[in-house]
């Protein structure tokens, strides 16, 4: 760490950013997420919109959903309180981040606790769509013959920026790794992991462009909006991953590793803001066509 940096300032920045992580990931977005779910449940009940509640019976699925929301709310409050407790312990114990880096692992571990409700609801959503597919018995079949083109959903400059940032990171990483004959397993593992992740993003984008609807009842306008926001999130995420990796390597190169926990916490918050937040901003729940889930409603 450069000698002119004050540890007091570094700690103040870290505490401020980590408080932001507690609020954004364990309070703000969970509350918005549960508010959206309750809005749907209260305005589109299972008795009138049974296709929204696949499972044993719509009523059972509805009760299970409300029970899960209560547990998720309690869990998020507990995790937020734990985060505040961690900060209090750091203040009381005179904690200082390691100058050579490494403390970001604790930020990541806490993030995994915070992310658990989002992952859980993603799994339940996948199960819901699978049950919808299994119970899909529409007698009216229609196909949208208009081709879906990538640049109908994402601006070319976004895609170019994501590709360019990946190439910049890859070039810097290979340069920093040195002679290829001296590469160890960690270098190869990093390259395989990051390139595999980028490849997975490309496959998911292709699936959304050319695959069938995940939700068989979804109205076309809602489907196009969902495809658009998903593709944009993946492209932005690709850019952000490459940028974050580049910044952490630059921190190692120029001895700024003490800022790794701050950068990691800020990056994780930004991912949620540009991911979940972008979905909430683009796909407004009040604008979704729920009439397609009404009992005996033909599918468009």
C-alpha positions in Angstrom: 0.0 0.0 0.0 1.3 3.5 -0.8 2.6 5.2 2.3 0.4 8.3 1.9 -2.8 6.3 2.3 -4.5 6.7 5.7 -5.8 3.4 7.3 -8.5 5.5 9.0 -9.7 6.7 5.6 -9.6 3.1 4.1 -11.6 1.8 7.1 -14.2 4.6 6.8 -14.7 3.8 3.1 -14.9 0.1 3.9 -17.5 0.5 6.6 -19.6 2.8 4.4 -19.5 0.4 1.5 -20.2 -2.6 3.6 -23.2 -0.9 5.2 -24.4 -0.3 1.7 -24.0 -4.0 1.0 -26.1 -4.8 4.1 -28.9 -2.4 3.1 -29.0 -3.1 -0.7 -28.8 -6.9 -0.6 -30.5 -7.8 2.6 -33.1 -5.0 3.0 -33.8 -3.0 -0.1 -34.1 -5.6 -2.8 -35.6 -8.4 -0.7 -38.4 -5.9 0.4 -39.0 -4.9 -3.3 -39.0 -8.5 -4.3 -41.5 -9.6 -1.7 -43.7 -6.6 -2.4 -43.9 -7.6 -6.0 -44.8 -11.2 -5.1 -47.5 -10.0 -2.6 -48.9 -7.7 -5.2 -49.4 -10.6 -7.6 -50.8 -12.8 -4.9 -53.3 -10.2 -3.6 -54.5 -8.9 -7.0 -54.5 -12.2 -8.9 -55.7 -14.9 -6.5 -55.6 -18.6 -7.2 -59.4 -18.9 -7.5 -59.4 -16.7 -10.6 -55.9 -17.2 -11.9 -55.1 -20.9 -11.3 -52.4 -21.0 -14.0 -50.2 -18.8 -11.9 -50.2 -21.4 -9.1 -49.3 -24.8 -10.6 -48.8 -27.7 -8.2 -51.1 -29.9 -6.2 -53.8 -27.3 -6.2 -53.7 -23.6 -6.8 -54.8 -23.0 -3.2 -52.0 -25.1 -1.7 -49.4 -23.4 -3.9 -50.7 -20.0 -2.8 -50.5 -20.9 0.9 -47.0 -22.4 0.4 -45.9 -19.2 -1.3 -47.0 -17.0 1.6 -45.3 -19.2 4.1 -42.1 -19.1 2.2 -42.2 -15.3 2.0 -42.5 -15.1 5.8 -39.4 -17.3 6.3 -37.5 -15.3 3.7 -38.4 -12.0 5.4 -37.2 -13.3 8.7 -34.0 -14.7 7.2 -33.1 -11.4 5.5 -33.6 -9.5 8.8 -31.4 -12.0 10.6 -28.6 -11.7 7.9 -28.8 -7.9 8.0 -28.5 -7.9 11.8 -25.5 -10.3 11.5 -23.9 -7.9 9.1 -24.3 -5.0 11.5 -22.9 -7.2 14.3 -19.8 -8.0 12.1 -19.2 -4.3 11.6 -19.6 -3.6 15.4 -17.1 -6.4 16.1 -14.6 -4.9 13.6 -15.0 -1.5 15.2 -14.5 -2.8 18.7 -11.6 -5.1 17.9 -9.6 -2.5 16.0 -9.8 -4.5 12.7 -7.5 -3.4 9.8 -7.7 -5.0 6.4 -4.6 -7.0 5.4 -2.2 -4.9 3.3 -1.5 -7.8 1.0 -5.2 -8.5 0.4 -7.3 -11.6 1.1 -9.9 -10.1 3.4 -12.4 -9.9 0.5 -13.1 -13.6 1.1 -15.1 -12.6 4.2 -17.1 -10.1 2.1 -17.9 -12.9 -0.4 -18.9 -15.4 2.4 -21.3 -12.8 3.8 -22.7 -12.2 0.3 -23.4 -15.9 -0.1 -25.6 -15.7 3.0 -27.3 -12.6 1.6 -27.8 -14.2 -1.8 -29.5 -17.4 -0.5 -33.1 -16.1 -0.7 -32.6 -14.9 -4.3 -31.1 -18.3 -5.3 -33.9 -20.1 -3.5 -36.6 -18.1 -5.2 -34.9 -18.7 -8.6 -35.1 -22.4 -8.0 -38.8 -22.2 -7.0 -39.5 -20.1 -10.1 -37.9 -22.7 -12.3 -40.0 -25.4 -10.6 -43.1 -23.2 -11.1 -42.4 -22.9 -14.9 -41.7 -26.6 -15.1 -45.1 -27.3 -13.5 -46.7 -24.8 -15.9 -45.2 -26.7 -18.8 -46.4 -30.0 -17.5 -49.9 -28.6 -17.1 -50.0 -26.7 -20.4 -53.0 -28.0 -22.3 -54.0 -25.2 -24.5 -56.0 -26.3 -27.6 -55.0 -23.0 -29.4 -51.4 -23.2 -30.7 -49.7 -20.2 -32.3 -46.1 -19.6 -33.4 -44.4 -16.3 -33.8 -42.6 -16.5 -37.1 -40.8 -13.2 -36.8 -37.1 -13.9 -36.2 -35.5 -12.6 -33.0 -32.3 -10.8 -33.7 -29.8 -10.0 -31.0 -29.5 -6.3 -31.8 -33.3 -6.0 -31.5 -32.8 -6.5 -27.7 -29.3 -5.0 -26.9 -27.5 -2.0 -28.3 -24.4 -3.0 -30.4 -22.2 -0.7 -28.3 -23.0 -2.7 -25.1 -22.0 -6.0 -26.8 -18.8 -4.4 -28.2 -17.9 -3.0 -24.8 -18.4 -6.4 -23.2 -16.3 -8.2 -25.8 -13.6 -5.5 -25.7 -13.4 -5.6 -21.9 -13.0 -9.4 -21.9 -10.2 -9.2 -24.5 -8.5 -6.5 -22.4 -8.7 -8.6 -19.2 -7.6 -11.7 -21.1 -4.6 -10.0 -22.6 -3.6 -8.4 -19.3 -4.0 -11.7 -17.4 -1.9 -13.7 -19.9 0.8 -10.9 -19.9 0.8 -11.0 -16.1 1.0 -14.8 -16.0 4.3 -14.7 -17.8 5.9 -17.5 -19.8 3.2 -20.1 -20.7 5.7 -22.9 -20.0 5.7 -21.8 -16.3 1.9 -21.6 -15.9 0.5 -23.5 -13.0 -2.9 -25.1 -12.4 -4.3 -22.0 -10.9 -3.7 -20.0 -14.2 -5.3 -22.7 -16.3 -8.2 -23.0 -13.9 -8.9 -19.3 -14.0 -8.9 -19.2 -17.8 -11.2 -22.2 -18.0 -13.6 -20.8 -15.4 -13.9 -17.3 -16.8 -14.0 -18.4 -20.5 -16.5 -21.1 -19.5 -18.7 -18.5 -17.7 -18.6 -16.2 -20.8 -19.5 -19.1 -23.0 -22.4 -20.0 -20.7 -23.7 -16.4 -21.0 -23.6 -16.7 -24.8 -25.5 -20.0 -24.7 -28.2 -18.5 -22.4 -28.6 -15.6 -24.8 -29.0 -18.0 -27.7 -31.5 -20.0 -25.8 -33.6 -16.9 -25.1 -33.4 -15.8 -28.7 -34.2 -19.1 -30.3 -35.7 -21.4 -27.6 -39.3 -21.8 -26.6 -41.1 -19.8 -24.0 -40.1 -20.8 -20.4 -43.6 -19.7 -19.3 -46.0 -21.2 -21.8 -48.8 -18.8 -20.9 -46.8 -15.5 -21.1 -48.1 -12.8 -23.4 -45.9 -12.0 -26.3 -45.2 -8.4 -25.2 -44.1 -9.6 -21.8 -42.0 -12.3 -23.3 -40.2 -9.8 -25.5 -39.6 -7.5 -22.6 -38.3 -10.4 -20.5 -35.9 -11.5 -23.2 -34.6 -8.0 -23.7 -33.9 -7.4 -20.0 -32.3 -10.8 -19.6 -30.0 -10.3 -22.5 -29.0 -6.8 -21.4 -28.3 -8.1 -17.9 -26.1 -10.9 -19.2 -24.1 -8.5 -21.5 -23.6 -6.0 -18.7 -22.7 -8.8 -16.3 -20.1 -10.0 -18.8 -18.6 -6.5 -18.9 -18.6 -6.1 -15.1 -16.9 -9.5 -14.5 -14.1 -8.6 -16.8 -13.7 -5.1 -15.4 -13.7 -6.4 -11.8 -11.1 -9.0 -12.6 -9.0 -6.4 -14.3 -9.2 -4.0 -11.4 -8.3 -6.7 -8.8 -5.2 -7.7 -10.9 -4.2 -4.0 -11.2 -4.5 -3.7 -7.5 -2.1 -6.6 -7.1 0.2 -5.1 -9.7 0.4 -1.7 -8.0 0.1 -2.8 -4.4 -3.5 -1.6 -3.7 -4.7 -4.9 -2.4 -5.9 -3.3 0.8 -8.8 -2.0 -1.2 -9.9 -5.5 -2.4 -12.7 -5.8 0.3 -14.1 -2.4 -0.8 -14.0 -3.2 -4.5 -15.5 -6.7 -3.9 -18.4 -5.3 -1.8 -19.1 -2.5 -4.2 -18.9 -4.9 -7.2 -21.5 -7.3 -5.6 -23.9 -4.4 -4.9 -23.5 -3.1 -8.4 -24.2 -6.6 -9.8 -27.5 -6.7 -7.9 -28.5 -3.2 -8.9 -27.8 -3.9 -12.6 -29.4 -7.4 -12.4 -32.3 -7.6 -10.1 -32.7 -3.9 -10.0 -32.8 -3.6 -13.8 -35.4 -6.3 -14.0 -37.6 -4.5 -11.5 -37.2 -1.2 -13.4 -37.9 -2.6 -16.8 -40.5 -5.3 -16.1 -42.9 -3.3 -13.9 -45.3 -5.7 -12.3 -48.2 -3.4 -12.9 -47.7 -3.6 -16.6 -47.6 -7.4 -16.9 -50.6 -9.0 -18.6 -51.9 -11.5 -16.0 -55.1 -12.2 -17.9 -53.4 -15.0 -19.7 -53.3 -16.9 -16.4 -57.0 -16.6 -15.8 -59.0 -19.8 -15.8 -59.9 -21.0 -19.3 -58.1 -18.2 -21.0 -56.8 -19.0 -24.5 -53.0 -18.6 -24.9 -52.0 -15.9 -27.3 
